[in-house]
Amino acid sequence: MRRLARAPEQIGRLSGRLVDPGFATRAPAAAQDKARADLAANEAEARRLEVLLDPAP
């Protein structure tokens, strides 16, 4: 439950970083790639946890 509760915060933080023009111009490509990978992993984890916790009809 705690991971699911933190997911929107982490997703928002990473999304914000990726749309920040300063991050895009100053961060090394490896850091940008890691941020994109972290965002995708957090989104996938949030979806996985939602499915696990969603009671079937």
C-alpha positions in Angstrom: 0.0 0.0 0.0 2.8 2.4 0.9 4.4 2.0 -2.6 1.1 2.7 -4.3 0.6 5.8 -2.2 4.0 7.1 -3.0 3.7 6.3 -6.8 1.9 9.5 -7.8 4.4 11.7 -6.0 7.4 9.9 -7.7 5.7 10.0 -11.1 5.0 13.7 -10.7 8.5 14.5 -9.7 10.0 12.5 -12.6 7.6 13.9 -15.1 8.3 17.4 -13.9 12.0 16.9 -14.2 11.7 15.5 -17.8 9.6 18.5 -19.0 11.9 21.1 -17.3 13.9 22.8 -20.1 16.8 23.3 -17.7 17.1 19.6 -17.1 16.9 18.8 -20.8 19.7 21.2 -21.6 22.0 20.7 -18.7 21.6 17.0 -17.7 23.8 14.5 -19.4 22.0 12.1 -21.7 22.6 9.2 -19.3 20.7 11.1 -16.5 17.8 11.9 -18.9 17.7 8.2 -19.9 17.7 7.1 -16.3 14.9 9.6 -15.5 12.8 8.2 -18.4 13.4 4.6 -17.3 12.6 5.4 -13.7 9.4 7.1 -14.8 8.4 4.1 -16.9 9.2 1.7 -14.0 7.2 3.7 -11.5 4.2 3.9 -13.9 4.3 0.2 -14.5 4.6 -0.6 -10.8 1.7 1.7 -10.0 -0.5 -0.1 -12.6 0.6 -3.5 -11.3 -0.3 -2.6 -7.7 -3.6 -1.1 -8.7 -4.5 -4.4 -10.5 -3.5 -6.5 -7.6 -5.5 -4.4 -5.1 -8.5 -3.9 -7.4 -11.2 -6.4 -6.3 -12.6 -8.4 -9.2 -16.3 -7.9 -9.9 
